[in-house]
Amino acid sequence: MDKFVINGGAPLKGEVAISGSKNSSLPILAATLLTPERCVIRGVPDLSDTRFMVEIIKHIGAEAEFKDGVVTVEARKIRTIAPYDLVRKMRASVCLLGPLLGRRRKAKVSVPGGCIIGPRPIDIHLKGFRALGADVRIEKGYVIADGKNMAGGTMFLGGRFGSTVLGTANVMMAAAVTKGTTVIESAACEPEVVDLAQFLVKMGAQIHGAGSPTVTIHGVEHLHGAEHTVIPDRIEAGTFMTAAAVTGGHVTLKGARPDHLGAVIDKLLEAGVKVERAGPDMVVRGEGRREPADVITMPYPGFPTDMQAQFMTLMTITPGISVITEKIYPERFMHVAELGRLGANIALEGSSAIVKGMPKLSGAPIMASDLRASAALVLAGLVAHGQTTVNRVYHIDRGYERIDEKLRALGARIERQK
Ligand code: EPU
């Protein structure tokens, strides 16, 4: 198992290129199963999660190749079963349900198990498939869906914690090839949903309103092959912006989409970080006085839950008190105890973290738990005095392409050790 050894204190300086979005790539790769024709997906980040999705697609029966950020898929014949051993390794495998049901009118996909960031049910996905007219049941740990009577329908996909990103994606994929009209109300508005819709439209789907809470899909008979480039990863961009802020650095982000980062930029500005657009690039300057900022995570366009942990690291060294409230995954606070090992002062109060900014953090061995929590710990290591060792970095390799190399190129003293 790899670990990162970080010697903190170096302000990040220079340029960093933002990779393609993990959370766009995963459902888009699944969507290639909707057609027997060749699809070419560009800008796919080289991560353990995206490699794994390519392996799953192959397991389902497609021919697929992943080379230099380009995934080519030809799914002439596909199976309809995704077994437990595949799904337990990556929760996002649940987004195979939509394409299998759409293309083959049946699917048997293992129910994803527990997740370190809290309960992650799929009830709303299943509600959506039922509203399309599918017969859906859970048996022996599998979702078994029979779509022979699917005819489209109107559904409300909102839940206690807002809408569902992969649930919206799943229903869009199945509905794209289901005769009749489907209307998704309270659809997720995340840019990754829009990206998937754009890919499906290139394949011949008729989808309107993606990016708004009401998405209308007029089902077509068949989808054809298509080429697509995934959007830049807004969470990777937000993480590097926060890294610049935490270290008091000066970083230019190449290829990010500021229009996808409104809530993150707004909170960084509130915290005293300077963020400017420079043509297609974004410049972040973290030197100078910082102010505490309260954050509440929300569905897009609100502040993303996937940036909560990283922003908390920034607040641990910002004078004053900030309150960070998690509304999407109320238990997503694994980073709190590890940040505490570095000297951060954070009290948990239900689904809120009350952070009292300290003058400094001090390096120590810490343990990565999930993807975004691990990113927060790396950021903390970059600013902590002395040496921080972040163990179990395979979590971070799931979602950040070569993060250690990118940080090193910005002047960070970070080494990967086996
Ligand atoms: N929810 C339900 N029932 C459902 C589905 C979701 O109650 O059937 C709840 C969830 O428990 C959660 C909320 O609804 O409280 C939102 O969950 P959502 O379904 O939107 O999450 P997801 O689609 O499974 C994606 C990202 C996550 C990201 C969330 C929220 C992918 C592969 N994953 O998950 O990304 O946190 O949306 O934005 O797209 C990450 O990249 O680190 C990550 C966890």
Boltz pocket constraint, residues with backbone or C-beta under 6 A from the ligand:
constraints:
  - pocket:
      binder: B
      contacts: [[A, 22], [A, 23], [A, 24], [A, 26], [A, 92], [A, 119], [A, 120], [A, 121], [A, 122], [A, 123], [A, 124], [A, 125], [A, 126], [A, 159], [A, 160], [A, 161], [A, 162], [A, 163], [A, 164], [A, 165], [A, 166], [A, 167], [A, 188], [A, 192], [A, 305], [A, 306], [A, 327], [A, 328], [A, 329], [A, 371], [A, 372], [A, 399]]
      max_distance: 6.0
